Amino acid sequence: MKKEKYTYCLLKYNHSQFLGELVNIAILVYFNDTKKLYFECPDRLIRLKFTYLDIPEKTIKSYLRSIKEKVLAINKDFYTSYQFSLENGIDKFIESEILLKDSTCLEFGESKVGLKYIEDERAIVGSLYNQFFSYFDNNNIEPDKIDEGVLLNKYKTLLKKFDKSVLDKSNKNIYFDYKINPTDKTEFKFDIAWQNGSLNLVKPISFDVKKPTSIQNKSYRFYGEFIDLEAFASSKNYKFDLLISKPSSKDLFKYYDNAIKLLSKPKNVEIILDENIEEYSKKTAKSVLDNNALDEPF
């Protein structure tokens, strides 16, 4: 069966025409078969603030709101008002209907094409967003809350508690910063990998955030990523073990529950909630130290 295609463009901030430095701040995705546009951007401009001292934050946010509103309008009236504008390609369409070239401090880069590997468009958009903007969401976690670093440290501390030799780098049954390459051009890194018949790739994911949209965006991004990796993982006998923390705010629990349901769908994924990490650590330690464990990764 022939797969449909999608096109995406990165929206970039140009701080100085003279310097020519561009920073990605949003992504626009267009699906050819459904004629639908998606526009995603981080809630906060953390990376820009760290890079430049004098960014026009209010102006940038105003432009982002305007583009969001324009995308909504296009999706609503596509067949009556915009269908024929796409005959000259998505790049020309963006320039004529969404953002004029060189008219602001923002500009869209050249479009790129991908294959629509699943029907869930939100998952594809989330996976793309994750590739380019995960560093923004890391700053959406409040101080003293359980972020990815806290989850990983808890797991490592418990492993050492059960047996200090588990995390010894000479141990051939556990691997750190383990990388997988589904294709020549893609790479995914996992903090820890360990063997018990399959190779378990450990990834901490924190939902201890402030906004429902952060939970939704993060869950869709990782869902899309693991769906994309399903066939590759099955062929290599990989399993993705997700260490997950819940929100501190009870108001976000329903969004968290939906996120857990979504992340449970890919067949190679196992969910390990924060309260179950101790038991999972025991399982890891036992398997790693087992004399029957395999000596080489898959």
C-alpha positions in Angstrom: 0.0 0.0 0.0 1.4 3.4 -1.0 2.1 5.7 1.9 0.9 9.3 1.8 3.3 12.2 2.4 3.4 15.1 4.7 5.5 18.3 4.4 6.9 20.3 7.3 8.6 23.7 7.6 10.5 25.2 10.6 9.7 28.7 11.7 13.0 30.5 12.6 13.9 33.6 14.5 16.4 35.9 12.8 18.0 38.1 15.5 20.2 39.9 13.0 20.2 40.1 9.3 23.9 41.0 9.5 24.9 38.0 11.6 22.5 35.6 9.8 21.9 33.5 12.9 18.6 31.5 12.9 17.0 29.8 15.8 14.0 27.3 15.3 11.0 28.4 17.3 8.0 26.6 15.8 7.0 24.0 13.2 4.3 23.9 10.5 3.2 20.5 9.2 0.9 19.9 6.2 -0.7 16.5 5.4 -1.2 16.1 1.6 -4.1 13.5 1.9 -6.2 15.3 4.5 -5.3 18.8 3.4 -4.8 19.7 7.1 -2.2 22.1 8.6 -0.7 21.9 12.2 1.3 24.6 13.8 3.1 23.9 17.1 5.4 26.1 19.1 6.7 26.0 22.7 4.8 27.9 25.4 7.9 29.8 26.4 10.8 31.2 24.5 13.4 29.9 26.9 16.1 29.1 24.3 15.9 32.6 22.8 16.2 34.2 26.2 19.3 32.3 26.9 20.8 33.0 23.5 20.0 36.8 23.2 19.6 39.4 25.9 17.3 41.7 23.9 14.7 39.6 22.1 11.3 41.3 21.2 9.4 38.8 23.1 5.9 40.4 22.9 6.3 40.9 19.2 7.4 37.3 18.6 4.5 36.0 20.7 2.1 38.2 18.7 3.3 36.8 15.4 3.0 33.2 16.8 -0.6 33.9 17.8 -1.4 35.4 14.5 0.1 32.4 12.6 -2.0 30.0 14.9 -5.1 31.9 14.1 -4.3 31.9 10.4 -3.8 28.1 10.4 -7.1 27.6 12.1 -8.8 29.8 9.5 -7.2 27.9 6.6 -8.2 24.5 8.0 -11.8 25.7 8.5 -12.2 27.1 4.9 -9.6 25.2 3.0 -11.8 23.8 0.2 -13.7 27.1 -0.3 -10.8 29.6 -0.1 -7.4 28.1 -0.2 -7.3 24.8 -2.2 -6.0 26.4 -5.4 -3.3 28.4 -3.6 -1.4 25.2 -3.1 -1.0 24.5 -6.8 2.4 26.3 -6.7 3.7 24.3 -3.7 3.7 24.6 0.0 6.5 27.1 0.2 4.7 29.6 -2.1 1.5 28.9 -0.1 3.2 29.8 3.2 4.6 33.0 1.8 1.3 34.1 0.2 -1.1 33.0 2.9 0.7 32.7 6.2 3.9 34.8 6.5 5.5 37.1 3.9 9.2 36.5 3.3 11.5 39.1 5.0 8.5 40.9 6.5 9.3 40.2 10.1 12.1 38.8 12.4 10.5 35.4 11.7 10.9 33.3 8.6 10.0 29.8 7.5 12.8 27.6 6.3 12.6 25.4 3.1 10.0 22.7 3.3 10.9 19.0 3.8 8.9 15.9 3.0 8.2 12.8 5.1 6.1 9.6 4.7 2.9 9.3 6.7 3.8 6.1 8.5 0.7 6.0 10.7 -2.8 7.5 10.4 -2.6 9.4 13.7 -1.5 12.8 12.4 -1.1 14.3 15.9 1.4 11.6 16.8 3.5 12.4 13.7 3.4 16.1 14.5 4.3 15.3 18.1 7.3 13.2 17.0 8.5 16.0 14.8 8.1 18.6 17.5 10.1 16.4 19.9 13.0 16.3 17.5 13.3 20.0 17.4 11.9 21.5 20.6 12.2 19.0 23.5 14.7 21.5 25.1 11.9 24.0 25.5 9.7 21.7 27.5 12.5 20.7 29.9 12.2 24.2 31.3 8.5 23.8 31.9 9.2 21.7 35.0 9.0 23.6 38.3 11.8 23.6 40.9 11.6 20.8 43.5 9.4 18.7 41.3 10.2 15.3 39.8 11.9 15.8 36.4 13.6 13.3 34.2 16.9 13.8 36.0 15.3 13.0 39.4 13.7 9.8 38.0 16.9 8.6 36.5 18.9 9.3 39.7 16.3 7.5 41.8 16.6 4.4 39.5 20.4 4.5 39.7 20.4 5.0 43.5 18.1 2.0 44.0 20.2 -0.2 41.7 23.3 0.7 43.8 21.3 0.0 47.0 20.6 -3.6 45.8 24.2 -4.2 44.6 26.9 -1.6 44.0 28.4 -3.7 41.2 25.3 -3.3 39.0 26.4 0.1 37.7 30.1 -0.9 37.3 31.1 0.0 33.8 33.0 -3.3 33.5 29.6 -5.1 33.8 28.9 -6.4 30.3 25.1 -6.7 30.9 24.3 -3.0 31.4 25.0 -0.1 29.0 25.0 3.7 29.5 24.0 6.3 26.9 23.0 3.5 24.6 22.3 4.6 21.0 20.1 2.9 18.4 20.1 3.8 14.7 16.9 2.8 12.9 18.3 4.4 9.7 21.6 5.9 8.6 20.2 9.3 9.4 18.3 8.8 12.6 19.6 8.1 16.1 17.9 7.7 19.5 19.7 7.7 22.8 18.7 5.9 26.0 20.2 6.6 29.4 20.5 2.9 30.4 20.0 -0.4 28.6 20.1 -3.8 30.2 19.4 -7.4 29.2 17.0 -10.1 30.3 16.4 -11.9 27.0 15.4 -8.7 25.3 17.4 -5.5 25.5 15.5 -3.1 27.8 16.0 0.6 26.8 15.3 2.9 29.7 13.8 6.4 29.2 12.6 8.7 32.0 9.6 10.9 31.2 8.3 13.5 33.6 4.7 14.7 33.5 5.3 16.8 36.7 4.6 20.0 34.8 2.4 23.1 35.1 0.1 23.0 32.1 -2.2 20.4 30.5 -0.8 21.3 27.1 2.7 20.2 28.2 1.4 16.8 29.2 -0.5 16.4 25.9 2.4 17.6 23.7 4.9 15.4 25.4 2.8 12.3 25.4 2.0 12.7 21.7 5.6 13.3 20.8 6.8 10.1 22.6 3.9 8.1 21.3 4.8 9.1 17.7 8.4 8.2 18.4 7.7 4.7 19.8 5.1 4.0 17.1 7.7 4.9 14.5 10.2 2.5 16.2 7.9 -0.5 16.5 9.0 -2.5 13.5 12.7 -1.8 14.2 12.4 -2.7 17.9 10.6 -6.0 17.1 13.3 -6.9 14.6 16.0 -6.3 17.2 14.1 -7.6 20.2 14.2 -4.2 21.9 11.8 -3.1 24.7 11.2 0.5 25.8 10.9 0.9 29.6 9.5 4.3 30.5 10.0 5.6 34.0 7.2 8.0 34.5 6.4 10.6 37.1 2.9 12.1 37.6 1.9 15.8 38.0 1.9 17.3 41.5 -1.3 19.1 40.7 -4.5 17.0 41.0 -6.1 19.2 38.4 -3.8 17.6 35.8 -4.5 14.0 36.7 -7.0 13.4 34.0 -4.5 14.6 31.3 -1.9 12.4 32.9 -4.2 9.4 32.8 -4.8 10.0 29.1 -1.1 10.3 28.5 -0.5 6.9 30.2 -3.2 5.3 28.0 -1.6 6.7 24.9 1.9 5.7 25.8 0.7 2.2 26.6 -0.4 1.6 23.0 2.9 0.9 21.2 3.5 -2.9 21.6 7.2 -2.6 22.6 6.6 -0.2 25.5 6.3 -0.9 29.2 5.2 1.8 31.7 6.9 1.9 35.1 5.2 4.5 37.3 7.3 6.4 39.9 5.9 4.3 42.8 7.0 1.1 41.0 10.6 2.1 40.2 11.9 0.3 43.3 10.5 -3.0 42.2 11.7 -2.4 38.6 15.2 -1.7 40.0 15.2 -5.1 41.8 14.3 -6.8 38.5 17.0 -4.9 36.7 19.7 -5.8 39.3 18.7 -9.4 39.4 18.8 -9.8 35.6 22.1 -7.8 35.2 23.9 -9.9 37.8 22.4 -13.2 36.6 25.2 -15.5 35.4 22.9 -16.5 32.5 22.6 -13.0 31.1 23.8 -12.4 27.6 27.3 -10.9 27.2 26.7 -8.8 24.2 23.9 -6.3 23.2 21.6 -7.1 20.3 
